[in-house]
Amino acid sequence: MKFKIYQVDAFAEKIFSGNPAAVCPLDKWLSDDLLQKIAKENNLSETAFYIKIGNQYEIRWFTPKVEVDLCGHATLATGYVLFHHEGHKYDIINFHSPRSGKLTVTKQNERLTLNFPTDIYEHIPLYESLTKGFETQPVEALKGKMDYVLVFETEEQIKNIKFNLSEIAKLEGRGVIITAKGDQCDFVSRYFAPQFGIDEDPVTGSAHTTLTPYWAKKLNKTELTAIQLSERKGYLQCKYLGERVEISGQGKLYLIGEIFPMMI
């Protein structure tokens, strides 16, 4: 038995930027143990697996350590694979996630747009346990469904921040988003999730389900531009729709290969 594997740089304007995701089309679900082993072997922040059911696709995402509830960049990468390499004939793809419900990806030229549920967040105190992983003090803290958000005063602080992964890893939840108003875009961010096997994620689509409503309200606008300031950088366009958000970017193909899972 063998099956295809693709690797796509998501939210990337050129190859070797954005966030690389592996995408594995399947005819049927493999065991959770085998899916996790494949994701660990790929050693990327996420591997997406999908199967076709009727006129939609069921999708799941794994880091090298765990299955996650939602992943934006690997969903965009999966959309890219279906549109360009796996014969999907229409400009919209309907995904179903057992953990996050209905998700869609639409295509307009090279631009792919995710439609995801908006995260619900709350303002929380700046607890020492939350801030001690960062040398610079934030001005505001939020807690979403999966992540903490720390808001800083300037883009420069986000670029040059010094952090302690061992302290960040002690926090409950998936990870920590840090963000500030952008100089050349509406907002910037970075993302850390060492407890899920991701020290710093290059571009985190799902984090923008929290960031988009926050900055839409803060800046009093519904359409926003964003840059994730990792070493690889990611470029996103975001639109706040109330209960849903749209997150757009490009995908760039890196490789097509084959996996022989019976040999693992």
N, C-alpha and C positions, 0 to 999 in steps of 0.2 A: 504493500500500500504506500502511496505517495500522494502529495498534494502540493499545490502552488503556494509560494510565499512571495509577497511583494514588500518592498520598503519604499515609503514615500515621505518626503520632507513636507510637513504640513505647515500652513501659515508662512510659507517661504516665498520670497520673490526670486530666488535663485537656488540652485542645488547647493548643498552643504550649509544651508541656513534653515531657520524654522525648527520644527521638532520632528525628528524621524520616528515613524511608527511602522511596525510590521502589520501586514494584513494577510490573513489566511482564510480563503474561501473553503468551506467544508460542505460535503453532501449530507452529513448528519453529525450530531454532536459526539465528540470524543469524551472520554472520562475527564472529570475536573482535574485529576492528578496529571494526566498527560497534557492537558491544556496549560497547566501551570509550569510543567517542565519545559514545554516549548517556549513559553514566555521567558523563563529564566535563561534558557539557552540563547535566545535572541538578545537578551541583555539590553533592551531598549526600555524607555519609561513605560510604554504600553505596546502590547500586541492585541490587535482586534481579530476576533474570529466571528464568522457569520455563516448562516445557512439560509437558503431561500424557502419561504413558506407561503404558498399562494402568490399574491402580488406584492408581498413585502419581504423584508429580511430581518431575521432575529440576530441581534448583535450582542457580543459580550467582550469585555476588556480585562486584560491581566497585566499587572506590573510584574517584575521578576519575583515578587514576594506574594502578592495577593490579587484576587479579583476585585475590581472596583465598581462603584455604582454608576459612574458616568465619566466619559472621556471625550473631550471635544476634538483634539487633534487627530486621534485615531479614527474617529467617526468621519472627519473630513477626508482622511487618507483612504478610508474604505469607500467613500463616495467617489473619490478620484479613480480608484481601481475599477469600480463598477461602471462608471461612465466611459472610461478610456480603454479598458482591457477585458472586462467580463461581460460585455454585450448588453448592458442595460440601455434600453432604447428611448427612454423618456428623459425630460429635464428635471424630474423630481424623483427622489428615492424615499420610500417610506420604510423606516426602521422601527423595530420594536425591541426595547430592552426589558428583560424581566425585572430589572431593578429601577428603571427610570421611565418606563412607558414609551409613548410615541415620540419619535424624533424624525426629522426630515433633513435631507440635503438637496438643495436645488443648484442647478448649473446655469450660469449666464456667461458665455465665452469662457475665459479661464477662471472666473470667479466662482467659488463654491460657497454656499451659504447654509449654515446650520440653523435649524429652528429648535430651540431647547426650552424646557421649562425654566422660568425665572426662579432663582434661589430666594428664599425668605431669610433675611438676616435680622439680627438685633444688635443694638449698641450695648457694649459691655465695658466695665471698668478696665483700666490699664493695669491688670494684675502683674506683679513682679515676675511670676512664673511664666507669663506670656511675653514679657518684654526683655527678659534677661538673656535671651538668645541673640539679641542684637545690641551692638555697641551704642547706636544712636537711638534716642528716645522718640517714639511715635507720639502723635498728637491725638489719636483716636483709635479705638478698637471696635471690631465687629465680630459677631459669630454667625456664620451661615450654617447650612445643613451639614456640610462636610468640613469646612475650612474656617480658620481664623483669618481676619483681615486686619492688618496694621497700616494706618494711614500716616504718611509723613508729609513734611512741609514742602520739599522740593524734589525735582527729578534728580538733581545731583546727589542727594542722600541715597536714593534708590540705586543709582549707578555704583556708588563707592562704599556701600554699607559693609561693615564687618559683622560676621555672624558666627554663631557657635552651634554646629549641627547637633552636638550631643545634648544641648539644652533644648533645642527645637524638638528633638526626637522624644522628649519626655511628655510633650503635650498630647492630650487625647484628640481624636479626630484625624483627618487625613493629612493636613498640612497647614502652612502659613503663607498667605499672600501678603506682600508688602506693596504699597501703591502710593502714588502722588500725582498731582496735576502735572501734565507734560509741558515741555517747552515748545516742541514742534508738533505736538498732537494733543488730544484732549486729556489723556491720562497714560501713565506708564505703570509697569508692575514687574515683580519677580515672584517666584514661587518655590517653596522649599517643603519637601515631604520625606525626610529621612526615615520616618517610621514606616513608610510604604516602600522603601527601597529606592527612593528618588531624592538624591541630595539636593539638586536644583534642576527643576524641569525647564527645558528650553522655551517652550510655549505651552500654555495651559488653557485650552479652549473652555473647559468647564469652569475655571476660575472666573471667567468673564460673565457667567450667569449671575455672579454676585457683584462683580465690579460694574457691570453695565447699569443695573438699577441704581446703585449708589451714586455713580458719577452723573447719570442722567438727572437725578434729583439735585445733586450738588451744583451742576453747571446749567441746570434748567434747559436741557436740550435732549432730544430722543435719539439722534444719530451722532455717533462718536467715533473718533479714530483712536487707536491704541497701539502701543509698542510694548512688547515684553522684553526687558533689557537684560536677557541672558547673554552669554558669550555669542551664541548663534543668532540671536535676535529673531523676533516674530512680529509680523505686521497684521493687524486685525481691524476690521470695520464692524462696529456694533450698533444695533438698533434696539431700543427699549420698546416693547409692545405691551407692557402691563404684565400679564401672567406668563408671557413668553418673551424670549429674546432671540434676535438674529445675530449670528457671529459669522463674519465672512473673511475669506482669505484664499490663497492659491495653494495648490499642491505641485510638487516636482518629483517625478519618478527617479529613484536611485537604482533599484535592482528588481529583477524577476528571477526567482529560483524555485527549487523543489525541496521539500522536506520528506524524509523517509522515517516516519515516527515509529515503525516497528523495530527500528534499529536502536531506539533510545532505551 
